[in-house]
Amino acid sequence: MWTVPINATAAGANQIVAGVPGRRIVILGYVLCASAAVTAQWVSGAVNISGPMSLTAAGDNISAGPGRSEVGFFRWGTGATGGDLTLTLGGAVQVGGHLTYTFINPEDAP
């Protein structure tokens, strides 16, 4: 399990985690906070992990914390095999935060 900072500023796809051939990225938790109103969406390859999320001015945030269930860590989303994990922004707005993730083999995905 790894945690990386998020500092996305460009409209469109902002790479957060590089894909690994033969592996899938799994989002375990994240926090997003924007400097102005913008939509943000988690995407991996051709897979939309989330729908567009509306972020408002600084001070508001969206978070999904790492949680556990009876069978292990709760997965907020699983990416495409070998795909980068990107945060796609609806405009050129600074979005910061952090992401906790891991990699799994494709056959381990739900």
N, C-alpha and C positions, 0 to 999 in steps of 0.2 A: 504494500500500500504506500502510495506517495502523495505528497501535497505540494502543489505549485502555486505561485502567485499568478493572479490574472491582472493584466494591464492592456486591455483592448481599446483601440482608438479609431480604427478605420471602419467606414461603412462596408458591409459585406463580411466575408469570412476572415476571422482572426484565428490563426492556429494557436491552440493552447498546449496540446500534447501531440507529438509526432507519432504516427502509426508505426506498428511493428509488424512485418510480414508474418502471416499465419496466426496473429493474435487479435483479440478484440479489446478495446478500451471499455472499462466499466466505471461509470460515475458513482462514487459512494457518497459524496456530499459536496456542497459548494455554497459560497456566498457571493452575491453580485450587488454592487452599488454603483449608480451612475451619477455623473456630474450634471446631467440634464435629462429630459425625457427622451426615451429611446426604447425600441423593442430589441430583445435579445433572444436567440434561439440556439440550443445545442444541436450540432450536426456532426455526423461522422460518415465520410464518403457520401453515398446517396441516402443515408438513413437520417431522418429527422428524429432525434432523440427526444426533444421537447417540442412543444408548440411555441409560437412567439410569446414571450413574456414581456409585459409592459413595465418598464422601470420609470420612475419619476425622478424629480430633482434630488440632489444630494441629501442624505439623511435617511431616505427610504432604502430598503434593500430586499432582495429575495434570497432566501436561504433554504437549503435542504441538507440537514445534517446527517452524518453517518449514523445509521441505526443498525440494530441487530434483531434478527428474528430467530425462531427455533432452528432454522437451517443455515444460519450464517449472516453475513452482512447484507442489509437491504440494498438493492441495486436501484438507483434512480434512473438509470438508462444504460444500454449496452450498444456500442458502436458497431460499425461495419468491420468485417475481417480485414486487417491491414490498413484501415482508414485512419487518417488524422482526426483528432477531435478539434473542432472549431467552434468558436462562439460567433455567430453571425449577427451583426448589428444592423438595425434599420437606418442608421445615420452615423455620421462621424462624431461620436460622443465618447468621452473617456468612461470606460466601465472597468472598475477594479474589483478585487476580491481574492478568493482562493478556491482551489479545487482539490478534492481528495479523490484519488482514482486507483485502479489496479488494472492488470491485464489478465485475460482468461483465454483458454483455447476455444475455438469456435464451437466445438461439441459440448462445452460446458454451459453455453448460453441457453436461456429459457426459450 
